[in-house]
């Protein structure tokens, strides 16, 4: 029968105190106790010789931490149609958590009384199983985030989130700069009336994209269209809507997502027009779906993997320095993909 060695056995072999062994195992050297490099090496040598296995429960009691980071999402991430979009975020989170020596815990059954995903259940924060958490997805309840921040629970949001009366840590993509670049690419082709098409909802990333459109017009000194933003549900994009845009002199659009872009493409085709010969479209982000007739979009890609890894870094920084509760944030650059969906405008046609 294999002997199960204890902390005292390691201490006896290394000729040190059990407190020294505990400090070495729990990575507390230099914090709670001073141990010379030679002594620390003797402890690790003794652990290897005995085949000593650290008791996770004992380590938790000693350090006050589980070495577990939570992942909480406001949207399901397992359905197939969501896999490709969320995968890079999760990959970045997993890689950085492993590099930092943390395990991950995915919260999948965290809902309120109405069945919506929620951090709280009967005033209880269900994330406390983990030392801190990375949050993803679109949430409608900003009050919940404010409450989480005020409660002192360590978390980082993947994506910019504006929370009333609170500043939270987040990692975000530079949607403003990337959108401005796409609009400037159209200006370089000769376009002078480019608008932004998005869903009729207010979210931070849409605000950033709008700001990018306005920035491009300001930088070039071109007059802003009377209606620079078209907020419309995907199903309401029709050939009549596109005909109206053309009548207004619009020759190109930057678009929130691929569903809207595909709807514009279909309506243009129904009018006998094509992209980019008759109209230019640029996509503001990665496609969410695979389409049979999808063109080679001119677009920018979101640094999803990097956003996930930076979120873990910020979270671990907070856990390692709990006194510093100041919010951490970063805007990561997007990558422009030239594609083949913008070209010089042909001029307005009589339809």
N, C-alpha and C positions, 0 to 999 in steps of 0.2 A: 504494500500500500504506500502511495506516494506521500511523503511528509508535507504537511501544510505549515510553512514557516511563518513566523510572526515578526512584527516590527522589532521586538526585542532580540530575535535571532540575528537579524541584519545588524543591529547595533553592536551585539557581542562580537560578531565576526569582523566588523569594521573598526572595533575598539573606540566607539563613540557613544554618546547618549542617544536614547530613543528620540529626544527632542530634535537632535541634529538630523537623524534619519527622516523624521517627519518633515522638517524644513526642506530637505533636499527633494524628497518625493513630491511634496506639494508646491514646489517651485517658489518657496518663500525665502530662499537664501538672499541676503542683502536687504530684506524687508523687516522680518521679525527677528532674525538671528544672523550673526556673522559666521561664515564657514570658509575656511581657506580652500583654494582650488584643489589642493592635494587631498584634504579630508573629504571633500565632495566626491572626488574620483574614487576614494576608498569605499565610500558608501555605494556608488554605482557598481563597483567591482564586486562587492559583497552581494548585492541584489542579483547580479548576473550569475554568480557562483551558486547561490542557493536556488535560483529560479523563483525568487520571491515575486508574487503577483499582488499588485496594489488592490486593496478593497475599495471599490468606487464609493460605497456608502461612507466608509471611514474618511476618505479624501473629502467628500462633501462636508462632513461634520468639521473637519479640520480647517477647510478653507472658507466655509460658508457659501460655496458656489457649487453648482452641479456640473459646470463645464458644458452646459447645454444652451444652445441658441434656438429660439423658436422661429418658425416661419408661419406667419398668419396672412391669409389672402382673403380679400373681400369677394373674390370671384373663384369659381371652381377652376382648378388647373389640370385636372386629369382628363376631361373630355378631349377626344382626338382633335377637334377643331381648334382647341386652345393650346395644344402641345407645342407646336412649332414656335408660337409667340412667347410663351412663358419659359420654355426650355433654357434659353441663354441666361435669363435672370437667375434661374435656379442653379445652373452650372457655375456661374460666378460666385454665388453664395456658398455652394458646396465646396468649391476649390479653396476659397479663402478661409472657410471654417476649418477645413482640414489643416491648412497651413498654420492656423492659429491654435490648433489643438483643441477644437471644440466639436462636440456632436451636434446634430440637428434634430429638432422635433417639429414635425409638421402638424399644425392644429387643423383638423378637418371637421370636427363636430363642435363648432363654437357658434351657437345661434341664440337669438333672443326669443321671446315668447311668440313672436310673429313669424319665426322661421328664417329671419334674415341673419346673415353672418354678423356677429357682434362680439366684441372683446369682453363685454360684461354680461353676466347672467345673475339676476337677482343681487345686483350691487357687488358681485364678486368678480375680480379680475382673473379670468381663466388662463392668463398667460404666465402666471407666477411659477408654473412648473419649470420654466426656463429662466436663466439668469437675465436674459434680455431677448428681444425679438426683432426680426426684420419684417416689415409690413409691406404688402403689395396689393395692387388692384384699385379699382375705383370705389371709393366709399362716399356715401351720402351723409353720414352722420359726423360732421366735424366736431360736434360737442363731445363725442366719444374720444376723439384724439386729444382735445383740450383736457379732458378729465384724466386721461392716461398720462399726459405730460405733468399736470399738477400733482398727480399721485407719486411722481418720482420714478416710475417704472422706466428702465432704459429701453429705448426702441429707436429704430431708424426706418424712415419710409423710403421706398424705392419709387421715386417720382416726387416732384414738388407738390406740396400741399399747404395751402393757406388756411391757417386755423385762427379763428377770431380770438383775440386776447391771449395768444400763445405763439411761441416760435418753436418749431420742432426740427429735429435733424432729418436731412433727406439727401438723397443722391438723385440728380436729374440730368436729363439730356439738354443740350443747348438748342432747343427748338427755335428760339428767336434768331440766333445766328444762322442756323441751317436754312430756315425758311427765307430769310433775307437773301441768302446766296442763291436759292432757286429762282426767286423773283428777279434778281439781278442778271441771272443767266438768260431769262426771257427778255429783259431789257436789252441785253447785249445782242439779241437776235432781232431787235427792232420793235418788240411789243411796247406799247405805252399804256394799255389798259388791261391789267391783270388783277384778278380778284381772288379771294380766299373762299373756298366752299367747305362747309363743315356742318355737323349735326347741330340741331337746335338745343344745345345744352351748354351750361357753363362748366368748364373744367380748366384746370390750370394750364395744361398743355395746349389747349386751344387758344387761351389768352396769349401764351408765349408765341404761338404761330401767327396770330393776328399782329402782335407787336413786331414780328419779323417782316410782315408785309409792309407795315407802316414805316419801318426803319429803311427798307429798300427805297421806297418812294422819297423819303426825306433825304437820303444820301445822294440820290440822283437828281433831286430837285424837280421831279415830275409831279404834275397835279394829281391828287388822290381822286379816284372815281367817286361819284356821288354815293354809290352803294358798294363799298369795297369788300363787304363780307356778305355772302349768301348763306344763311342758316336754314337748312332744309332737310327733312327726313329723306332717306335714300329712296323710298318708294314714291316720293313726290317729284323726283327728277324725271321729266318727260321731254319729248322733242319740243313741245311748246315752251318749256322753261329755257331750253338751250336756244331756241329761235329768238326768244326775248333777250337773252344775253348777247347774242350776235347783233341784234338790232341796237343794243346799247353801245356797241363798239368793243365789247370784250373779246379779246383774241386769245386769251390763255387764262388758266386757273392753277393755283396751288390748292391741293385737296387734302383734307384731314386723313382719310383712310381709303383703302382699296375698294370697299363697297361703293362709296360715292364715286370714285374714279371710274369704276366699271359701269355704273349707271349713266354717267356722262358719256362714256364711250358708246354705249348702246344707243343712246338718244341721238348722238351725232351720226352714227351709222344709219339710223332710221331716216335721217334727213339726207342721206346720200353723201355725208361728209366723213372724213377720216382724220385720225391723229397720226402724225403732227402736220400733215399737209394743209388741212383747213383750220385746225385748232390745236393749241398746245396744252398739255396737262402734265403737271409734276406732282408726285406723291410725297406727302410730308410724313414719312415713316415707313417702317417695314410692312409689307402686305401681311394680312392676317389669314388669307386663304389662297389656295391654288385654283386658278381659273383656266378653263380650257382655251379661251381666246385672249388671255392676258398679254399685252404688249411688253416690250422691254422698257419698263417705266424709267423715266428720269426721276430721281428721288433722292432722299437721304436715308441712311440706315441709322437706327438708334443704338447707342453703345450699351446694349442690354447686359451683356456679360460683365462689363466693367462697372455698371451701376450696381449689380449684385455684389461684386467683390468689394467695392468701396463702402457699401452699406455695412458689411461685416467688419471692415476695418474701423469704421467710425464707432460701431457698437462695442467692439473689443476695447477701443481706446477709452470709451466711457466706463466700461466695467473695470478696467485697470486703474482708472483714476476717478472714483465715484464722487469725489469732492467737486470736480469740474463738471457742472451740469449745463454749461453753455452749449447751445445747439451747434451742430456741425453740418455744413452743406457744401455741395460741389456741383458745378455744371460741367458735364463732360461733352467734348465735341462730337458732333455727328459726322458721318462720312458721306460725301456727295457721290452719287452714282450717275454718271452721265446719261446712260440710257438712250432711247430713241423716240421720246414722246414730246420733245419741244423742237421747234424749228422757226424760221422766219415767218411772220404772219403774212397770209396771202392777200389781206385786205377783205373788207366786208363783201358778202355776196347778197344778192337779192333773192330771198327765199320765198 
